Amino acid sequence: MKLPTDVCKKRLTLEWFVGSGLLFFVFLFQTFFGHYGEKASEAWGWLLPSVMPTLLLIASVWTLDALGKGVKLGSVDGFIFWLAFSLSAAYLVVVALTILLQPLVATSPDEYLHLMNQASLFLGPFQGLVSASLGAFFVKSES
Amino acid sequence: MKRLAPCILGLILASPVFASLHDFEGFWYNPDARLSDLVTIVVRTEGSHVSVHVWQHCDSGTCDWGQVNGIAYALSASANLADSAHVVSAVFRRPDGEVLLILRVEDRLLKVDALTHFKGQGPGPPEAQQAPKPYAVAYTFRYTPTATASKPPPPPPPTSATPPSAADGHPREKIPQFPWPPPRASAMALVPRSFLTAPTGMGGQLADVSGRLLAALDLCGYSEHSFYAVPDGFALVTQLEQINPDGTPKQAPARWAADVPPLRSFSMSDYLKALFTANPGYYRIIVFVVTSHPFSQAEAAVGREEAERWLASGLNQLPDTIGKLPFSEAVACTALIYEFEQREAGKEPVILIPSDLTGTDHLAKSRLWDVLKR
């Protein structure tokens, strides 16, 4: 089943920007209220690399679209879209859980960062998988 | 015990007054206690469960018999225990035997029959045996220890009050001294004298005051304490407890944890607070200073580690030499509150001077004020 590429791109963009935006605001409030204390920079140093590469990829594609450089709208395989969409959703949920479960398992900024670093062990490969599926999707649509 | 069974049955059946189990709960004081009499009983209830804690008037002041589970008796097997319990029994095992207490509430008085049975008493006739004979003593305990001058004065103390000195066989050097003047506290409150006196409002000894404070602490959940000597009196130190910002104690086991624990029971407000804020911890130590010696506080503040050491370094009970001091009109009881704030877990707690709450607020939030007032 083929899906219109522009619709797929919009759905993925919406998913990533809404998900990352929510995480961003949770982090912002946590920083304002001193949740991470003196470890705020380390905490942001964990969140930004977790979501920014993908957001930059998506944003750059939209920029290229806006400039009309080599963007060729058409259709894309539905399986690739749903694979990318599902992996993205799962990835964002895992990142969110790493933040939202902190009060239940840790009490200090050091413990929060320890939890985040532990999560990085599996978030790193997971992020590679998500990026690959997204990259393939966007590259395919542009080629 | 077989020999006592008819007595127990008779006592229970002869109880014409019934009450709810809640009526038993609280601090009960024996105004007529003489040496070896029971002086204080604290009854706790939770649902149909009841526990009884007893102190005896002994040579060294007050002797703690400890706390045992009691049995509540309703009027019939089908009756609700919590609503119609009219008798409570409790058995205390003593070194030389055991004491069965039968408790009944009548006209806001706690009537207690103490049935003592010694070891070595077999099925034969008591007069043929060497062990002391079993005996029963009846006591009446009062619930509300407010001063009423019309009541008869209490009996004279069993021994004369003797100020502590090196000549009485109890060298003062052996009694740990509380830092004097006391380190600067977060808050302080004078405990009204009427909270600490016997129902007669008359005299007594510092041991009586100590017993009153210990019973109140026990009722409010403070199971650990230690005693220090101060000029002409004593200091009673409570264990470090973790409190909420409003002064109410946290639920155990978080109350006695040395650090802020993660959320143990989920509530949305607590979760959001822990998710977004620094999750600060507040800790409190209460020191009751009972002395006739006026004092001010030292400029130097105390750290939490040092304050925590107070509990371990003090004595587990009030020394006789201090306990026998008279509770004269000049003696005042001052509660010093040492409150510490840990801005985030893992950080060194710092003392809050002054506290956001008054000393009276701290005592009220810990329920000590109300319990002592009753």
Interface residues (C-beta under 8 A of the other chain):
Chain A: V26 F29 Q30 F33 G34 H35 G37 L100 Q102 P103 L104 V105 A106 T107 S108 P109 D110 E111
Chain B: D259 V260 P261 P262 L263 F266 Y271 A274 L275 F276 T277 A278 N279 R343 E344 A345 G346 K347
